[in-house]
Amino acid sequence: MATTNSSTFKIILGSSSMARRQILAEMGYEFTVMIADIDEKEIRREKPEDLVMALAEAKVVVYEGIIREKPSSKEEAREFIKGYSGGQAAVVGSVLVTNLKTGKRKGGWERAE
């Protein structure tokens, strides 16, 4: 069985997500965080699965067929949570890995309800 030596490649995490940082750290990887200065609200897709792949680092909540992204304030977060009462929400997330030497990309999305 081949083992991966993290010193043979460099990992750049393109996300401000503390959860993603923790996962990589717990797996024993050393990495650099580089966050793109983009407005995620400017990237639009009709399907949540397409949106998360386009954002490549975002979590998207789908409630009653409407995409709800990260709340912009505590008040909006409270309203989202109140609105979920009696309904069903799903979280759609994605991961996209790019090999900067070869340009090869691999990614996928997952939905949890």
N, C-alpha and C positions, 0 to 999 in steps of 0.2 A: 504494500500500500504506500503510495507516494504521499509525502507530507509537504505542506506548503510552508515555506520559510518567508515570513513577512519582510525580511531584509532584502529579498530578491526583487521586490517591487515596492512602489510608493503608493499609498492610498491617500486620495484627496476626498474628503467628505464635503459634498456641495450642499450642505443643509445646516440650518441652525438648530435642528431638533436635538434636544438633550437625550431623548430616548435612543436615537441612532448613535450618538456619541457613546452612550453607555453600553450599547450592544457591542460595538466594535472594541471598546476597551475591555469588556468582560471576555471577549473572544481572544484577547491578547494581542490585538493589532495596534501598531503605532500608525497614526494618521495625522494629516494636516486638514484643518477646517478652512474652506474657502467658500464664502457665501456670495452668490451672484446678486448684484444689486438690480433686481427686477421687480416689477409690480405684478404679483401673481394674479391679481384681479383682471389684468389686461389679457391674460391667456384664457380663452374661452373654448369649450367644446360642449356639444349637446349631451353626450353620454358621459356619466361619471368615470367609467373605465378609461375612456379616451382622455379625459381631463387629467386624471392622476398620472397617466403616462406622460402627458405633455408637461406637467409640472415636475414629475420625476421625484419629488420629495414631499409632496403635499398629502395631507389626509383630507378626504372629502366625506362629508356626511350627507346621505341622501334621505330626505324625509318627505313622504307623500309625493315622491317623484320629483322633488325640487332639490337641487344641489345647494347645500349649505357649507360654506367654507369656514375657516377659522373665524370665530367672532372677533369683531374689531374693538369690543369693549366688554367690561364685566357685565354691564346692563344687557348687552346683546346676548352674551353667553347665558345669563339668567333667563331671558326670554326664550332662547332656543330650548333650554332644559325644561321649562314650564310647558312649552309646546309639544314636547315628546310624550307627555302624559297621555296614556291611552292609545298611543300610536306605535308605529314600528319605524325605527331608524336603522340605517346600515352605514358602516364606515368602509370606505374604499381607499386603500393605500397602494403605493407602488414603490418599486426599487428599480433603479436604472444604473448599470455599471458600464463605464466606458474605458476601454484600454486606450490611453492617450498615444501610445506608440503605434498601434495598428489601426486605431479608429473603430475597432469592432465594438459594438454595443449589444448588451443583453439586458433585458428587463422583463418585468411582469407586474401584474396587479392582483390584488386579492380583496374579496368583499366579505365582511363579517356583519351578521345581523343580530 
